[in-house]
Structure formats: structure tokens, C-alpha cells
Amino acid sequence: MWKWLTALCLAGGIAFAAEPGLTTFPFEEGEITAIQDAPGGMNPAIFSGGSAETLKQNWKGKNIPSSYNVFLIRKNGKRILVDAGNGGRKGSLTGKLRALGIAPEQIDAVLLTHMHGDHIGELLTSDNKAAFPKARIYVSEHERGYWAKQKNAAMAQQVLRVYRKNLHVFPFQAAVLEGVAARDASGHTPGHTIFELGKIRFIGDVIHGAALQFPDPAVCAVYDMDRKSAVAVRRKVLKEALDNGWILAGGHLPYPGIGTVRKNADGSMQFVPLRAAGAQRSR
Ligand SMILES: [Zn+2]
């Protein structure tokens, strides 16, 4: 009965409340569904640098609001993921895709901002096979090169191995797919990439704690591998987003993880989430 109802609603293009953690935004560039792979706040202790200690005063005993987000782009009949979540017991990506009526073999491409475990985990099944068997995996040559050589990077190396025939390794500044360009955002990891689609910027892990890093981009999370470059990228992205009215979609921005940048009267910046009005809660 439910299956039949789901099929009917999807066929008719009617919004269908599947489950929380799925929010679809209809953009000119294509439909983007923010998928919450897992909820999650960041412990203030992981942040340092800049005015972190002062900013953390507001969050004593509380986690900084955050999330684990994956984005699904539906454009010209293609289904493209940006990153692939945690996998294992923590992640829920595959189940949420099924709730949208999408089977793993219907994913055409996965764009990886980088290869940390919380962005590649669900590329592998529990028995370490390709979870998205027909998907082409896009990763920057710097990112692939770095993880391929590390000693303790079993998950990244397994991903590179099982998808080797479907791996598309690109240089920075390349057009990776129709309408999607890759930009150098290295710092968080050696090949960290921002993907551009029209006015939307998929910024991966440029931000871990919006409440600290929008007011002061010099604040770093412990996961930023090259802090100096990570800060430079963060400053540049936030300024350009503010100047150009970009929409940012981030791996750890508070769910649904899509929004714009506002400058406050005191000159500090703030993340402004896009409201789900104009978006469908799910479909
Ligand atoms: Zn991450």
C-alpha cells in the first residue's frame, strides 16, 4: 500500500512526506535535496585560533550547531550526489535515497569535496563493495594523490580501489560535469574542492561550526590539515559569497545546510539558512 502510494505521488510530482532530513529546493540550476546523513553538533573544544576562546563563551556546555549533510542534485534527468556521508551505523544516506524513490544504482555521479570518512563512508557497502555501482566518482587529483599514499587511510584506499574503473580524477579549475566546475579550496585537506553550479557553491568542509567561523573565519576546527590555507579559503569564500549573493551548501552547516551570508552592522558575518518555504520538506 505504502509503496503503491509513494509511486503514485512521485509519478504525479506531488510532494510526499517521506521522513525528516530531506528538504528539496527547486533552483534554476536544478533541484537540490539536502539530505541529513546524520545529526551532529561539534564540541567547542575542537575549535581554536582567532577569537575562538571569546566566541566559545556563548556555548559553554553546549555543542556548536552542525550536521552531516549530503546534497542530491537532480538536473537533466541525472542524479548527482555531492559527498556520500558517514556510512556504517551512523549514516542514513542510502535509506533516505530510497525514501525519495531512488535506488543506489540510479545514482549517476558522486562529486567528492574530499576523502574524509564522513564524506565517503557510504560509498562502500558493509562488505566493502561499491554501494553506488553505476556512479562515476569525481575527485581532485591532489586529493586522490594524497590519500593513495597515506598509511592509515584504509577507507579512502578501498574507495579508490572498488571504483577504479569509474573514477574521474580532475585538475582544479576544471569543468567536471555539464554546468559544474571544480575550484581549488585546499587547506582542510590537500585536495579539498568546492563545486560550483550557477550561483550555488558546494563548500564541503570550509565550515564546521557556523556560529564560530562566520563571525571569525580565522577560527579552525582541529580537522583542518593546513590551517593557514584553510583560513585563507574560508575568508575568500565568505567574502565572495557576500559580494556575489552566492548560495552556500555545506557538509556541516546546520541542516538543511543551504544558505547565504549576511554582514551585520558590526561588520561580522553570519550564516542565514534558506527557509524551507519555497522548498518542499521532502519529495
Ligand atoms: Zn566533514
Residues whose N, C-alpha, C, O or C-beta is under 5 A from the ligand:
A	BS01	ZN	D118 D205 G251
